[in-house]
Amino acid sequence: MRAQTINRISLIALAALVAAYTLLIGDTVSAAAGPAWFGVALILIGTNVVRLRSGIRPSTTGMVVGIACGLLAGARITGVVSEVTPTLALATVVIPVLFARIVLRARR
């Protein structure tokens, strides 16, 4: 399986997890939502750092989504964002993916 396929599957799984979490559990009942988003950011950015150190080109999409998740985590932890709604959660994943796709196409 190619790294690009693994990256796409992981981003789809992340989007599904985000949607399921916010729709089924809701963010207001969980004080751990900020640290959970921070964990997702660390996983996405960390895997790309490992890829880079291994000589494999890091995933632009994974990095951008990781940074967006980190920013959302920071906003949630500091109280700037009081609740992560399904719309905000999906936007945190979808908007960076679209941005990365546009940037990647502009480079080619």
N, C-alpha and C positions, 0 to 999 in steps of 0.2 A: 504494500500500500504506500502510495506517495505521501510525502509530508504535506502537500497542499490539500489532499483529500482528508487527512487527519485533522488539519486545521479547520477545514469547512465543517466537518462533523462536530468538532468540539465547539465551534461557534453556534451551530444549530442547537446543540445540547444546552449550551449556556442560555440561549434565548428561550428555549423551552423551560428550563429550570427557573429562569427569572419570571416568566409568565405564570407558571404554575405556582410559584411561591407567592407572588403578589396577588394572584386571583384567589387561591385557596386559603392561604394563611393570613395574608394582609400584613402590612408593615407596622401598623400602629400597635399591634399586640406584642411585637418583638423588639426588645431593646438591643438585640444582637444584629440588627439589620446592617448597621454601619460597618461593624467588624466583618460581617459576612461578605459584603461588597468589597471590602479591603482584601479579604482572602482571595476572592476571585481575581482581583487586580494583580495580586502577588503571583498567583498561579500563571496567569497569562503572560505577564512580563517575565517571570522567572523562567518559564519554558523557552521563551525567545532568547533570553540571555544564555541559557544552556546551548541552544541551537547555534548561536553566534560563536560561543567558545569551542564548539565541536566542529567549526568550519562550515556549518550549514547556514544558508541565508535565513535570517529571521523573518517572521511573518509580519508584514506591515499591518495587515488587518488585525492580527492578534495583539500587536503592540498598541495600536490606536484604541481598540476596545479595552485593553487593560488600563490604559491611561484614563479613559472615560470612566471606567468602574472605580478607579482610584479617586478621581475627582468627586464622583457621587458619594463614595464612602466618606471622604473628608467633609463634604457638605452635610451628610447625614449625622456624622459623629459630632460636628460642631454645632449642629442645630439650625444651620442655614436652610436645610430641607427638613421639614418636620415629619414627612411621610413619603415613602417611595411608592407612588401610585403605579398601576400597571402601565399607564401611558409613559410615565417617566422611566420606568424600568426598561421597557422595550425601546424607547428612544435612546437610552444609554448604550444599547447594543446595536440597534439598526442604523442610527445616524453615523457613528464612526465607521461601520462597515461600508455604507454608501460613500462616505468621504474617502475612505481608503481606495475604493474601486475607482472613483473619479480621478484621484491623484495618480493611481497606477496607470490608468488609461492615458492620462495626459503625458506621462513619461515616455510612453511608447510611441 
